[in-house]
Amino acid sequence: WCAEALRTATRHADIPGQADALRHLGWTSRRAGDPVAVRDAYAYARGLYAETGDRRAEAACLLGEGESHLAEGRLEEAFDAFAPALDRFRAVGARAEASTALLRLAEVVRRSGDPM
C-alpha cells in the first residue's frame, strides 16, 4: 500500500503525502529486512520533509536511517544519523523522541567500546 500511496501523492504533487508514504515505506522495508531500501526511503523522505519544514519528521527519518546502519554494524554512520536526529528533536521540543535518539547514541558508544 505504501507504493500506491506514493504514486497517488506524486501524481497529485502532494509533497507531504509523498514524504509520509516514503517514511512508511522505510519502516516496512526495515520490517522486511532490506537495509538499502530503508535508507533510500528515509533519505528521500527526509529531503521532502526538509522542503516542507517538518523538522520533527525529518528527525524521525534520521532516526530510521540510523537504526538501519546500527542493524548492519555501521557504527560511524549510525552515529552520524542519530546525532543530528537528537539535535532536531531537541530543537522542536520532542522530548520523548530526543530520549530515543540519545539512547541509540549510547548504544553506538557501547558497541564501539569508545568512551567518547
Secondary structure, DSSP 8 states (H G I E B T S, - for coil): -HHHHHHHHHHTT-HHHHHHHHHHHHHHHHHHT-HHHHHHHHHHHHHHHHHHT-HHHHHHHHHHHHHHHHHTT-HHHHHHHHHHHHHHHHHTT-HHHHHHHHHHHHHHHHHHT---
